[in-house]
Structure formats: structure tokens, C-alpha cells
Amino acid sequence: MTQVSFEEFDLNDFFLYSLITGRQDEESKEDLANVFRKSHAKTSYGLEINFSMIGLQSLNIHRNQRIELNKKYYAMELAVHNGNVAETMVCLKKNINWETCGHIYEDVVPGLKAKYTPEKVKDWIDSFTATSLGSWIVYIVLRIARVASIYFDFVKDVLLFVTMVRLLGGPAALMRYPENFSGQVVFILIASIFTPLISSGILHAIKSPFLILGFQQQMAEKANPMNEWKRKIVQFSIVCCSFLNPVMLQNVLENEKRNMTLLIKSALTSKNEMKVIKEMSVFCKEIKRRLIEFRKGEFAMEIIFQLATQMSMLMLNDTLTATTSGLETIFKQDTQSDVAGAQAILILSIIGSFLSAVSTSIKIKKLEKDDFLSTTGKIITGMRSLMTTLLRVWCLVFFFTPYLGLLNILAHWKGEQIPFRTSPSQEFYFMVDRKVETIPFKVLNRVDNSTTPPSLPHYSLYTQIDLASAYKVILCLLLVQMIVTHGAKYFTSKSYKQSCFFEKFVHLTECLNIPSIHSDWDSKGGNVDQHRQRWRQVWREMVAMEMITWLANIILVLPILVTGIYVRERHFLTALSVGSFDEEIEAFNLVTLLMWVLPLSVTVVALLDLALFHLYNTNYHPWKLILVDDKSGVWSLESRENSLKLRDSHNEL
């Protein structure tokens, strides 16, 4: 191996100096192994190895050299733990920055990106980023992209909100008729935009108000705590600036990561500098936790409800059996181009929201794992997000489908708006199997002639309740779901039990739509057995969440089942007597299909989501090897291929 230049990076007398210089003789290998074992036993090992391995990834050396060095380090670490992969991974997790662990693991067991990216592409990327101009361009582009991704949904939603308010006649028109469906849609949109920002701002102010000021200010505040009233002012300011908090936190994170890299390259290797780097890593991880809270709130309270609302609006425009009005101003413009423009805005917003749901879930997982997430892990996370989001959105839409008259499902009710010109006391005669049957006209003709003018049948004859009552019902259902989820979390998640009230509330709102755990089994330290015990607790928590979410989704599709029963009853009556319109036949066929497809889909998706969760944790989780059973020699939760690669990496090096 070619010797490495240490012009920008100096490890002084630490053991990795010998490792990186590439000494190849057998005697030096044996000496190096002994030095490593002695260093591993030191109390300062965690600080030193974290400093050294972060610095190793920053060295200006060829990619293949870095890969070999990471493999060699892993082989020595594995040897110290007598070939026990689970204990080795626990040691790495405890002592080394997780992002750096990701680089090490990717070099030892290459993932999809490393396997299938052409070498020429890798060489071009390395040569481009090795130059000062190239590294600066990459840094600026990534920084802009990360900030833009934070506000993409916000800008999209604000544009949609402004467009809807303008088309509906301005704020004055909304305030005059707040009970209209159009006004309710706008108010839901406003709440979904600002609730995640405010909730994440409150959590930020409660837990770590000084993160936004940077690492140095955070350390200074810890050394000399601020007066209580000054602290309250800072917390209040953070809540008031909730709109700016995510981008400011992202900016602080980028700055501190860059400062940490510069400090490592500055050739300062005293224990104090190593301790500062460790504290900076913890500081950056705390910022990521605050960004995770924002992303989770955005995903749970913004994307899901906005998608359901926007899809209901779009479907309401195309239905012939609408039970409410108020969107005519949007969809019934003077020209066809205006109508198409309004529809295009909604369609693009819906597509963007679905894409945002997938990307947001992957970003959340990456932040949780400190960028230590394989490509396959990202794919599984995205699949789970898309699948569960689609299911929940459709369940919410189908809950309101009967009450809004979507999908022309109330065609029979629309048919009843055409009254019979006959006395309700008369009998109607019809033939069934060559037999004459009779039925009172008041059963067929449900127009109330006792009023002036006669009252036409209400759609609640099919749905049992009206739209206003449906709003109250779904609010009660969501409240009951939160209470049941709280009880389940209280007995299955220790971290949830120990969290503050507001953090519990935010997490419960997240679990309303997507089954999720409060904290992963890798969120705390401990030995191998403790990690495996937490995995079993997480699995029980996830099973409980899937069952609660499944039951909640089944309840959401019950209105379709109830309406289907009355639609089918009416259809059988009219088909045998007066006959059915084509629209009524289509509604009958559709509701019959939905009555068995919806419960089946809810069940299948719940089981598939649980299977993907288990697959991710046992095969594609960053710390999956901690779950390996080394004592019995059985790799019960990991593929045989990866286990052999890890063993071979030790034997070869």
C-alpha cells in the first residue's frame, strides 16, 4: 500500500498512525495488533478512535486506499472482540460517529451504490471533489438543496392557499360563509401548514433553546446558565420564529459539521480537542433530532390531511351526486382554460405531496441514523411510506365519500329527486317470476308531500348522518385513537413513558395516520443483550401500532359499508319494480366492489407494512448485525452472504 501524506492531518503517536502508514512486514503487523489491543483498553479509546476515524475519511487519499484502511481497522476491531460481530458493532456504535460508521461498513460490505456505480464515475467524482473549486461547488449546491427541501412543501401549500382564497372571492367571502365546504377546506389547509411549524418550535424551545445559537454559545450557556427570565425570552422568541427555525437549524448544522472537519484537519490531537470533537458530534445529533421533529410533524399533520382534502376536492368536481356546494367558484370559471388551470393546480399539488411523503420519510430515517442508511434501507423506507400514506389518504377520502356524494355513489338518492306523479296511498303492481307483486308507493316515492313545497329525500337516508355530523364523528374517532394509542405506548415504550406531555402529544398525532415507534432500539447505548431486548420491545410496540391503525382504518371505511347496505337495498327494490337508471347500476356495482375491496386492502397493507418493518430491522437496519446470534453460530437475523463477507474481511486482513 502506498504511504499516505500527513501534510493536512497528523495522528501523532496514536496507533492508527502505524496503521495508515501501511507497514506491511509481519513483525510490524504483530506490533500493530498489540498496540491496538492496548489502546482499546484505555479509557480514552472512544475519544481517540472517533477522532482518528473521522479524520481518516477526510484524508486526501485515493478511494481504494481509504477502503483498505477501513477494512483493516474493522478487522482489528473484530479481532479484539474475538470475532464476535455483534459486540464489534456495539463498540463502533458507542465510540464512533454514526456517519463515519456508515463509511466503514460500506467499505467492508459494499451496498448497491458501491457495487453498481461504474469506477469511472467514482473516479470523476473523487477528482472533482478533491479540488478546492469542486468541493466548494458541491458544498454550496448541497446546502441550497437542503434548505430548499425544507421549504418546498411550505411554498407549494402557500401558493395553493393564496390561489384558492383568490378564486373563492377573497378573505371577506370566506369569513362571511365559514360553514361552506370551500371555507372548511381553506381552514384545514391553513391549520395543516402552520401546526407542524408551531409544534416543532415549541418542542425546540422546551428541549434545547440554545441550539440555534451555535455550538460555542451552547457550551457557554452550559458553563454559565442564563437567568430564568432570559431563558424564557429566548424560548418565546424561538416559538415566534417557528417559521425560520428549520432553516436556521440546518444552517447551524452545516456550519458545525464544517468546523468539526476543519478542526480534525488542523493537526491538533490533544485530549481536549478530541473531547471537543466528540461534543460537537453530540451537538450535531441534537440538531438532527429537532429537524426530525419538524419533519415528522410535517409528515403526520400536513401531508396526510392535505392530500385527503385535495383529493376530495378534485373528486367532488367530477361527481354528479354532490351533496354540498361551495367549490363552484374554483371549478366553474368563465372559460374552460380557467377550469383546467384550477384542476392542474390541484393535480400537481397532489403529485407533489405524494412525492414529498416518500422523500420526507427517507429524510427522517436518514436524520435518525445520522446518514448511516443503505440504499436498500432507503427503498424499503420509501415503499412503507408510500404504501401507508396511500392507504390512510384513501381511507380518509372514503370516509367522506358517502357524505359528499363522491364517485356518483349516491345515484339512487339523485334518482329519488325525481318525484312520482301519483298518490302515495296507491299501490304499485309489478311482475316477479311471472307473479304479480305489490308495493306501496310511499316506499318507492319518499318525497314528503306534507310540506310546501314538497321536501325531497335527504341523502342521510343512505348515509344515516349528514356531513356536519360526519365531521364530529371523525374528530371523536381521532380522539379515541389517540387515547388508545397512548395506552398502548405507555405499556410498550419506555422512552414514550419518560417523555414530556407535549412530546407525547406530537408523537400521538404522528401515530394517528402512520404506525410508528417512539424511538428505535438503537437510540440508547448498552451491551448486545440490552440492544436485543430493546428490539423485542420495539417489535411489540410496532405490532400494537399496526393493530390500532388497522382498526382505525377499518372504522374509517365503515361509512362505505353502511351506505352500501342501503344502496343495495334500494337498488334491489327499484330494479324489480320501476327499473334502474344506468347511473344507479354503476353505483350499485361500485359500492358492491368497495364493500369487500376496502377491508381486504386495509388488512393486506397492514400485514405487508409489518412485514417490511421486520425485513428492514433484521436485514437492512444500519445496526442489524447487533441482532446476530454469535453464541449459537447461527446468523438468525442476517443474510448468510453478508456474514461470510464480514468473516472473510477479518481473515484476509
Residue pairs with C-beta under 8 A, 6 or more apart in sequence:
1 22
1 24
1 65
1 68
2 22
2 65
3 21
3 22
4 20
4 21
4 22
4 59
4 61
4 65
5 60
5 61
8 59
8 60
8 265
8 267
9 55
9 58
9 59
9 264
9 265
9 267
10 267
10 269
11 17
11 20
11 52
11 55
11 269
12 269
14 39
14 48
14 52
14 269
15 32
15 35
15 36
15 39
16 49
16 52
16 53
16 56
16 73
18 28
18 31
18 32
18 35
19 32
19 36
19 69
19 72
19 73
19 76
20 56
20 59
20 69
23 29
23 32
32 76
33 76
33 79
36 76
36 80
37 80
39 45
39 48
39 49
40 80
42 48
44 271
44 274
45 95
46 94
46 95
46 278
47 271
47 274
47 275
47 277
47 278
48 274
49 95
49 96
50 95
50 96
50 97
50 100
50 274
50 277
50 278
50 281
51 264
51 269
51 273
51 274
51 277
51 278
53 73
53 96
53 97
53 100
53 104
54 96
54 97
54 100
54 260
54 261
54 264
54 277
55 264
55 265
56 66
56 69
56 70
56 73
57 66
57 100
57 103
58 261
58 264
58 265
59 66
60 130
62 126
63 122
63 123
63 126
66 107
67 107
70 103
70 104
70 107
70 108
71 107
71 108
71 649
71 653
72 653
73 104
74 88
74 104
74 108
74 649
74 650
74 653
75 649
75 650
75 652
75 653
76 653
77 88
77 91
77 92
78 84
78 85
78 88
78 646
78 649
78 650
79 650
80 88
80 91
81 87
81 88
81 91
83 630
83 647
83 650
84 630
85 625
85 628
85 630
85 643
85 646
86 528
86 625
86 626
86 627
86 628
86 629
86 630
87 527
87 528
87 630
88 625
89 623
89 625
89 626
90 526
90 527
90 528
90 531
90 626
92 101
92 104
93 101
93 522
93 525
93 623
93 626
94 525
96 104
97 281
97 370
98 369
98 370
98 371
98 372
98 622
99 370
99 371
99 372
101 372
101 622
102 369
102 370
102 371
102 372
102 373
102 622
105 372
105 622
106 114
106 374
107 114
108 645
108 646
108 649
109 642
109 645
109 646
109 649
111 374
111 375
111 376
112 374
112 375
112 376
113 375
127 134
128 134
128 138
129 135
129 138
139 258
143 254
146 250
146 254
147 247
147 250
147 251
149 359
149 363
150 246
150 247
150 250
150 294
151 246
151 247
152 352
152 356
153 298
153 302
153 303
153 352
153 353
153 356
153 360
154 193
154 197
156 349
156 352
156 353
157 189
157 192
157 193
157 302
157 306
157 349
158 193
160 189
160 310
160 345
160 346
160 349
161 186
161 189
161 190
161 193
163 342
163 345
164 182
164 185
164 186
164 189
164 330
165 171
165 174
165 186
167 329
167 330
167 333
167 342
168 174
168 182
168 183
168 186
168 329
168 330
169 329
174 182
174 183
174 186
177 183
177 326
178 184
178 187
180 325
180 326
181 316
181 324
181 325
181 326
181 327
181 404
181 467
182 326
182 327
182 329
182 330
183 326
185 309
185 313
185 327
188 305
188 306
188 309
189 306
189 309
192 301
192 302
192 305
192 306
192 309
193 302
195 297
195 301
195 302
196 294
196 297
196 298
196 300
196 301
196 302
197 242
197 243
197 245
197 246
197 294
197 297
198 239
198 242
199 293
199 297
199 301
199 502
199 506
199 509
200 242
200 245
200 246
200 290
200 293
200 294
200 297
200 506
201 238
201 239
201 241
201 242
201 245
202 239
202 242
202 502
203 290
203 293
203 502
203 503
203 506
204 211
204 212
204 238
204 245
204 249
204 290
204 293
205 234
205 235
205 236
205 238
205 239
206 235
206 500
206 502
207 290
208 218
208 286
208 290
209 231
209 234
209 235
209 238
210 217
210 218
210 221
210 234
211 218
211 249
211 252
211 283
211 286
211 287
211 290
212 238
212 245
212 248
212 249
212 252
213 221
213 252
214 252
214 255
214 256
215 256
215 259
215 279
215 280
215 283
218 283
219 279
226 234
238 245
241 248
245 290
245 294
246 291
246 294
249 287
249 290
249 291
250 291
252 287
253 284
253 287
253 288
253 291
256 280
256 283
256 284
256 287
257 284
259 280
260 277
260 280
260 281
260 284
263 273
263 276
263 277
263 280
264 277
285 370
288 367
288 368
288 370
289 367
291 367
292 364
292 367
292 368
293 506
295 360
295 363
295 364
295 367
296 364
296 506
296 507
296 510
297 506
297 509
297 510
298 360
299 357
299 360
299 361
299 364
299 510
299 514
300 509
300 510
300 511
300 512
300 513
300 514
301 509
301 510
303 353
303 356
303 357
303 360
303 389
304 357
304 389
304 392
304 393
304 396
304 513
304 514
305 396
306 349
306 353
307 350
307 353
307 354
307 357
307 389
307 393
308 392
308 393
308 396
308 397
310 346
310 349
310 350
310 353
311 350
311 393
311 397
312 397
312 400
312 404
312 406
313 327
313 330
313 346
314 343
314 346
314 347
314 350
315 397
315 401
315 404
315 406
315 407
316 322
316 324
316 327
316 404
316 405
316 406
317 327
317 331
317 343
319 404
319 405
319 406
319 407
319 408
320 408
320 411
320 414
320 583
321 405
321 408
321 409
321 410
321 411
321 413
321 414
321 587
322 404
322 405
323 403
323 404
323 405
323 410
323 459
323 466
323 467
324 404
324 405
324 467
330 342
331 339
331 342
331 343
332 339
333 339
333 342
354 386
354 389
354 390
357 385
357 386
357 389
358 382
358 385
358 386
358 389
359 382
360 385
361 381
361 382
361 384
361 385
362 378
362 381
362 382
362 385
365 373
365 377
365 378
365 381
366 373
366 378
368 520
369 522
369 622
372 622
373 381
373 622
374 620
374 622
376 620
377 616
377 620
377 621
377 622
380 612
380 615
380 616
380 620
381 616
383 612
384 609
384 612
384 613
384 616
385 514
387 605
387 608
387 609
387 612
388 513
388 514
388 515
388 605
388 609
389 513
389 514
391 553
391 601
391 602
391 605
392 513
392 514
392 553
395 553
395 556
395 557
395 598
395 602
396 556
397 406
398 556
398 557
398 559
398 560
398 594
398 598
399 470
399 474
399 556
399 557
399 559
400 406
400 467
400 470
400 559
401 407
401 409
401 559
401 560
402 409
402 410
402 459
402 462
402 463
402 559
402 560
402 562
402 563
403 459
403 463
403 465
403 466
403 467
403 470
403 559
404 467
405 413
405 459
407 590
408 583
408 586
408 587
408 590
409 563
409 567
409 587
409 590
409 591
410 459
410 462
410 563
410 567
410 587
411 581
411 583
411 584
411 586
411 587
412 462
412 567
412 570
412 571
412 574
412 584
412 587
412 588
413 457
413 459
413 461
413 462
414 583
415 574
415 580
415 581
415 583
415 584
416 446
416 447
416 456
416 457
417 456
417 457
419 445
419 447
419 454
419 456
420 441
420 444
420 445
420 447
422 441
422 445
423 441
424 440
424 441
424 442
424 445
424 449
425 440
425 441
425 442
426 440
426 441
427 438
427 439
427 440
427 441
428 438
428 439
428 440
428 441
428 444
428 577
428 578
429 436
429 437
429 438
430 436
430 437
430 438
430 439
430 576
430 577
430 578
431 437
432 576
437 576
437 577
439 573
439 577
443 573
444 573
444 574
444 577
444 578
446 457
446 461
447 454
447 455
447 456
447 457
448 454
448 455
458 466
459 466
460 466
461 566
462 563
462 566
462 567
462 570
463 470
463 559
463 562
463 563
463 566
464 562
464 566
465 473
470 559
474 556
477 552
477 555
477 556
478 512
481 512
481 548
481 552
482 508
482 509
482 511
482 512
484 548
485 508
485 511
485 512
485 545
485 548
486 504
486 508
488 541
488 544
488 545
488 548
489 496
489 497
489 504
489 507
489 508
489 511
489 518
489 541
490 496
490 497
492 537
492 540
492 541
492 544
493 517
493 518
493 519
493 537
493 541
494 537
495 518
495 519
495 523
496 504
496 507
496 518
496 519
499 507
499 518
507 518
510 516
511 545
511 548
511 549
512 552
514 549
515 542
515 545
515 546
515 548
515 549
515 609
516 545
517 538
517 541
517 542
517 545
518 541
520 538
521 531
521 534
521 535
521 537
521 538
521 617
522 531
522 534
522 621
522 622
522 623
522 626
524 530
524 534
526 534
528 626
531 623
531 626
531 627
532 626
532 627
535 617
535 627
538 617
539 614
539 617
542 610
542 613
543 610
546 606
546 609
546 610
549 606
550 602
550 603
550 606
553 602
553 606
554 599
554 602
557 598
557 599
557 602
560 591
560 594
560 595
560 598
561 595
561 598
561 599
563 591
564 591
564 592
564 594
564 595
567 587
567 588
567 591
568 588
568 591
568 592
571 580
571 584
571 585
571 587
571 588
574 580
574 584
580 588
617 624
617 627
618 624
618 627
618 637
618 638
619 637
619 638
619 639
624 637
624 638
625 638
625 642
625 646
627 636
627 637
627 638
628 635
628 636
628 637
628 638
628 643
629 635
629 636
629 637
635 643
